[in-house]
Amino acid sequence: MEPDWFVECILLEKLQARGDERLIYAVPENLPGNAWKFTFRRKQARIELGTASTPEGETVLFILDNGAGFSMDHADKLFYALQRLHTVQEFPGDGIGLATVQRIIHRHGGRAWA
């Protein structure tokens, strides 16, 4: 890694979720990992994890970062396996992390979106 790289990581509160232990483990592996990977080129990177409530009373777990980002025109591609929005040379990876996360969350009755 870069010695001058600074990442501000903010955990707003203790995050909790219930689910199959073997499956749900992949979610906190992939989401913060993606945030970390895609903020690498930022001198002042920021990653924030927390919860919010929807108007319908649902609790939403979220992760925000100031990384590379993407055009909302391509948001539908984010959760399909092997659909990359950046080249492997820009950001390494196999393009299955978010698809895996969404499948696990759907299997537990939740939703995943960007």
Secondary structure as a PSIPRED ss2 file (coil, helix, strand):
# PSIPRED VFORMAT (PSIPRED V4.0)

   1 M C   1.000  0.000  0.000
   2 E C   1.000  0.000  0.000
   3 P C   1.000  0.000  0.000
   4 D C   1.000  0.000  0.000
   5 W C   1.000  0.000  0.000
   6 F E   0.000  0.000  1.000
   7 V E   0.000  0.000  1.000
   8 E E   0.000  0.000  1.000
   9 C E   0.000  0.000  1.000
  10 I E   0.000  0.000  1.000
  11 L E   0.000  0.000  1.000
  12 L C   1.000  0.000  0.000
  13 E C   1.000  0.000  0.000
  14 K C   1.000  0.000  0.000
  15 L C   1.000  0.000  0.000
  16 Q C   1.000  0.000  0.000
  17 A C   1.000  0.000  0.000
  18 R C   1.000  0.000  0.000
  19 G C   1.000  0.000  0.000
  20 D C   1.000  0.000  0.000
  21 E H   0.000  1.000  0.000
  22 R H   0.000  1.000  0.000
  23 L H   0.000  1.000  0.000
  24 I H   0.000  1.000  0.000
  25 Y C   1.000  0.000  0.000
  26 A H   0.000  1.000  0.000
  27 V H   0.000  1.000  0.000
  28 P H   0.000  1.000  0.000
  29 E H   0.000  1.000  0.000
  30 N H   0.000  1.000  0.000
  31 L H   0.000  1.000  0.000
  32 P H   0.000  1.000  0.000
  33 G H   0.000  1.000  0.000
  34 N H   0.000  1.000  0.000
  35 A H   0.000  1.000  0.000
  36 W H   0.000  1.000  0.000
  37 K H   0.000  1.000  0.000
  38 F H   0.000  1.000  0.000
  39 T C   1.000  0.000  0.000
  40 F C   1.000  0.000  0.000
  41 R C   1.000  0.000  0.000
  42 R C   1.000  0.000  0.000
  43 K C   1.000  0.000  0.000
  44 Q E   0.000  0.000  1.000
  45 A E   0.000  0.000  1.000
  46 R E   0.000  0.000  1.000
  47 I E   0.000  0.000  1.000
  48 E E   0.000  0.000  1.000
  49 L E   0.000  0.000  1.000
  50 G E   0.000  0.000  1.000
  51 T E   0.000  0.000  1.000
  52 A E   0.000  0.000  1.000
  53 S E   0.000  0.000  1.000
  54 T C   1.000  0.000  0.000
  55 P C   1.000  0.000  0.000
  56 E C   1.000  0.000  0.000
  57 G C   1.000  0.000  0.000
  58 E C   1.000  0.000  0.000
  59 T E   0.000  0.000  1.000
  60 V E   0.000  0.000  1.000
  61 L E   0.000  0.000  1.000
  62 F E   0.000  0.000  1.000
  63 I E   0.000  0.000  1.000
  64 L E   0.000  0.000  1.000
  65 D E   0.000  0.000  1.000
  66 N C   1.000  0.000  0.000
  67 G C   1.000  0.000  0.000
  68 A C   1.000  0.000  0.000
  69 G C   1.000  0.000  0.000
  70 F C   1.000  0.000  0.000
  71 S C   1.000  0.000  0.000
  72 M H   0.000  1.000  0.000
  73 D H   0.000  1.000  0.000
  74 H H   0.000  1.000  0.000
  75 A H   0.000  1.000  0.000
  76 D H   0.000  1.000  0.000
  77 K H   0.000  1.000  0.000
  78 L C   1.000  0.000  0.000
  79 F C   1.000  0.000  0.000
  80 Y C   1.000  0.000  0.000
  81 A C   1.000  0.000  0.000
  82 L C   1.000  0.000  0.000
  83 Q C   1.000  0.000  0.000
  84 R C   1.000  0.000  0.000
  85 L C   1.000  0.000  0.000
  86 H C   1.000  0.000  0.000
  87 T C   1.000  0.000  0.000
  88 V C   1.000  0.000  0.000
  89 Q C   1.000  0.000  0.000
  90 E C   1.000  0.000  0.000
  91 F C   1.000  0.000  0.000
  92 P C   1.000  0.000  0.000
  93 G C   1.000  0.000  0.000
  94 D C   1.000  0.000  0.000
  95 G C   1.000  0.000  0.000
  96 I C   1.000  0.000  0.000
  97 G H   0.000  1.000  0.000
  98 L H   0.000  1.000  0.000
  99 A H   0.000  1.000  0.000
 100 T H   0.000  1.000  0.000
 101 V H   0.000  1.000  0.000
 102 Q H   0.000  1.000  0.000
 103 R H   0.000  1.000  0.000
 104 I H   0.000  1.000  0.000
 105 I H   0.000  1.000  0.000
 106 H H   0.000  1.000  0.000
 107 R H   0.000  1.000  0.000
 108 H C   1.000  0.000  0.000
 109 G C   1.000  0.000  0.000
 110 G C   1.000  0.000  0.000
 111 R C   1.000  0.000  0.000
 112 A C   1.000  0.000  0.000
 113 W C   1.000  0.000  0.000
 114 A C   1.000  0.000  0.000
